[in-house]
């Protein structure tokens, strides 16, 4: 099977590309940066193109002869970019990739959105029908991408939309690394009571969901995908400590001084065009509930979260150590 993966050199995309190569697919990767994994993917046989999903000419060239598409590419966690860049890549870029897939008659199209489109879940657990309430431009433009895909489904695109939870695992140089490093100090500053709910998703569980979604006729259905259980932030920090055989003391502090500090950092750093060390999206981690039911994905796709949190965290900690991050 000939497969195109956009965003394939990133953390999520690279795990997917390796799985597809291992099963024998011919895999084309489109990404605007080589990231950490381009050399490894090329050595395994992936065909790599460094360009943007907003380049219609390149996207159409790569789409010829493709059977299935996994659209993972997105602008993410880059604070000082203009809002137009998020819109151009996450919304317009998704439209470009989807239109090209429809034009060239792909048999399946999987769009990677985010749980973040639901914002803070007031009455957890949430599900696919929970209110759409994005709280930053990344989340808003990812939902715009969903809207573009739904329009194309009406025209015949066989697409499925996944909304992953908080992805982590080996090869992640950023998302959970801050958490592991903070816990390794032996104490963790918890802003708030730590009872906020968090829903992790081990990377290989997500790749399972990608494969299942691609094998199911695409009708525009949306699926939340996460590990089998969610947990409180207190429980998460404790689990991370256990994965490193590390004792940790959780120190509880009030949340709103952190929030005000995040605003100040953004205001100061934006005119200097530097990445703020603290920003509101990161601060919100301490107060926004992200906990969902994965019943729909289980029933419709046959999805099962095979790797549990203790196992996933141990494997992630091992990768961090082996690669000099911890």
JOCOR-V643722 format. One record per pair of residues at least 4 apart in sequence whose C-alpha atoms are under 8 Angstrom apart, sorted by the first residue. I is the first residue (numbers start at 0). J is the second residue. Records with the same first field share a line. If there is no record, write none. Layout:
I=J  J
This chain:
0=23  24  25  65  66  67
1=24  25  26  27  64  65  66  67
2=24  25  26  27  65  66  67  68  69
3=26  27  28  29  61  62  65  67  68  69
4=12  16  26  27  28  29  68  69  70  71
5=12  28  29  30  52  68  69  70  71  72
6=12  28  29  30  31  70  71  72  73
7=11  12  13  15  16  28  29  30  71  72
8=12  13  28  30  32  33  34  35  36  37  40
9=13  34  35  36
10=14  170  171  172
11=15  71  166  202
12=16  71
13=17  36  40
14=18  202  203  206
15=19  206  209
16=20  26  28  40  45
17=21  40  43
18=22  206
19=23  24  25  26
20=24  25  26  43  44  45
25=44  45
26=44  45  46
27=45  46  47  48  61
28=45  46  47  48
29=47  48  49  50  51  52
30=47  48  49  50  51  52  72
31=49  50  51
32=49  50
33=37  38  49
36=40
37=41  47
38=42
39=43
40=44  45
41=45  46  47
50=54  57
52=57  58  72  88  92  93  95  96
53=58  87  88  91  92  95
54=58
55=59  95  96
56=60
57=61
58=62  95  96  99
59=63  99
61=65
62=99  100  103
63=103
64=103
65=103  105
66=104  105  106  107
67=105  106  107  108  213
68=100  105  107  108  109
69=108  109  110  111  209
70=93  96  108  109  110  111
71=110  111  112
72=89
73=85  88  89
74=84  85  88  89  137
75=137
76=137
77=274
78=274  275
79=269  272  273  274
80=84  85
81=85
82=86  136
83=87
84=88
85=89  90  136  137  140
86=90  91  140
87=91  92
88=92  93
89=93  137  140  141  143  144
90=94  140  141  142  143  144  147
91=95  144
92=96
93=97  144  147  148
94=98  144  147  148
95=99
96=100
97=101  108  147  148  151  156
98=102  151
99=103
100=104  105  108  156
101=105  151  155  156
105=156  157
106=157
107=156  157  158  159  213  214  216  217
108=156  157  158  159  213  217
109=158  159  160  161  209  212  213
110=145  148  158  159  160  161
111=160  161  162  163
112=141  142  144  145  160  161  162  163
113=138  141  161  162  163  164
114=118  162  163  164  223  289
115=133  134  138
116=131  132  133  134  138  139  141  142
117=129  130  131  132  133
118=131  132  133  134  287  289
119=132  287  288  289
120=124  125  129  287  288  289  290
121=288
123=288  289  290  291
124=289  290  291  292
125=129  290  291  292
126=223  291  292  293
127=221  222  223
133=138  139
134=138  139
135=139  280
136=140
137=141
138=142
139=143
140=144
141=145
142=146
143=147
144=148
145=149  160
146=150
147=151
148=152  156  158  219
149=153  219
150=154
151=155  156
152=156  157  158  218  219
156=217  218
157=216  217  218  219
158=216  217  218  219  220
159=212  213  217  218  219  220  221
160=219  220  221  222
161=209  221  222  223  224
162=221  222  223  224
163=200  205  223  224  225
164=198  199  200  223  224  225  289
165=197  198  199  200  225
166=174  199  200  201  202  205
167=171  174  175  199  200  201  202  315
168=201  202  203  311  312  314  315
169=202  314  315  316  317  318  319
170=315  318
171=175  176
172=176  324
173=177
174=178
175=179
176=180  319  324
177=181
178=182  236  239
179=183  239  240  316  325
180=184  325
181=185  186  187
182=186  187  236  239  240  245  247
183=240  243  245  247
184=247
185=245  246  247  248
186=247  248  249  250
187=236  247  248  249  250
188=249  250  251  252
189=193  249  250  251  252  285
190=251  252  253  254  257  285
191=251  252  253  254  285  286
192=251  252
193=231  232  233  251  285
194=231  232  233
195=231  232  285  286  287  288
196=229  230  231  232  287  288  289  290
197=229  230  231  232  235  288  289  290
198=225  226  228  229  230  289  290  291
199=225  226  229  308
200=204  205  224  225  226
201=205  225  226  306  307  308  311
202=206
203=207  306
204=208  225  226  303  304  305  306
205=209  224  225
206=210
207=211  302
208=212  224  300  302
209=213
210=214
211=215  300  301  302
212=216  217  300
213=217
215=300
222=293  295  296
223=291  292  293  295  296
224=293  296
225=291  293  304
226=304  306  307  308
227=293  303  304  307
229=290  291
230=234  235
231=235
232=236  285
233=237  249
234=238
235=239
236=240
237=241  247
238=242  308  309  312
239=243  312
240=244  245  246  247
241=245  246
242=309  312  313  316
243=313  316
253=257
254=258  285  286
255=259
256=260
257=261  282
258=262  279  282  283
259=263
260=264  277
261=265  277  278  279  282
262=266  278  279
263=267
264=268  275  276  277  278
265=269  275  277  278
266=270
267=271
268=272  273  274  275
269=273  274  275
277=281  282
278=282
279=283
280=284
282=286
283=287
293=297
294=298
295=299  300
296=300  301  302
297=301  302  303
298=302
306=310  311
307=311
308=312
309=313
310=314
311=315
312=316
313=317
314=318
315=319
316=320
317=321
318=322
319=323  324  325
320=324  325
